[in-house]
Amino acid sequence: MTHRLRRILMTVDAVGGVWRYAVDLSGALAAAGIETVLAVLGPPASEGQRAEVAALPGVTLVDTGEPLDWLTDDAVAVRHAATTIAALATRHRVDLIHANQPALAAGLTGDLPVVAVAHGCVSTWWEAARPGTLLDPGFGWHRALVAEGLRRAARVVAPSESYARTVARHYGLTVPPLAVHNGRTPAPVQAAPMRPIAFTAGRLWDEVKRTPLLDAAAGRLAVPLYAAGATRAPHGASVPVEHLHLLGELTPDGIAAMLAARPVFVSAASFEPFGLAVLEAAQAGCPLILSDIDTFRELWDGAARFVAGDDPAAWADTIAEVMGDNAERTRLADAALARGAHFTVNATATAMRGIYADAAAAASTGYAAGTRERVAA
């Protein structure tokens, strides 16, 4: 007998792209009759974020007071957070837990099915941020906890085929995670004439965003390269900026207004499991210039210009070339818009509902830990 899901608990953080993913997905699930309890880990949601969730029927926001796994020092804190999540799941009488942090799944107890979605982890991030170096032994506990969480989960999901392969390789999975692309609903902003500017957005402090590379490229450009996002991390790390035109952390409306001018959108990320900021730019009709990494090739090949390596001159030359060629800029903008139309929130929600149902069915037959055989001993 098919078990109908009525309510799920989904973990979320308020400091990165997981917030956008979780809020959009929970809204689409509510439209399909599934209520969502969003449990915030790490820094609390802002007033604007709270207002956004409050406007969604069928979605409840709960601040747990527990840390994010990558902002804590050991497994004890993460396992304590898992205990809190399990208690919340019982209190809210949910049918399934959607953990956007696989490490958290390691400490979840009880019989509820768990779907873990791998948006990134310290170990795979480290490989991209500091290639050729071994993971700092101080983070070994985190790698072990993620591996345990992957075993605990009934189903494991990644936002791209590329990152699914990375997770499988990194953690010795014999079966890779299921790939479900993220989606966005385009912001209802009237497009304006293309402005002669470039734009980037994201966690500028994050090493893998390669902000210093874009900053150096900006110093070679005759047009401004604007950057939206924080330059200081929650744990105190920061990045110096000299040439980028910093906009700070913009609201969703602020981002939409910036994208409405259809700037040349640039991402030099060396690690990106999906890249929601790129999708938002594409859906706004912005031409894309992206780093030549597997994820971006998977999603945007044929709809973007790619730049390999870390030479600021190569990045600046590509930006200037696209900026100075109206026909090429228009071609790239149209291609990005057409490709971006494929990545919708409804498509993501439909795929995730099927995975939830599959995980619930597996749990009801006593096969709750559907990935136990996927992880090499």
Summary of the structure (lengths in Angstrom):
residues: 377
radius of gyration: 20.4
end to end distance: 33.9
largest distance: 64.5
contacts: 1319
relative contact order: 0.14
helix: 44%
strand: 16%
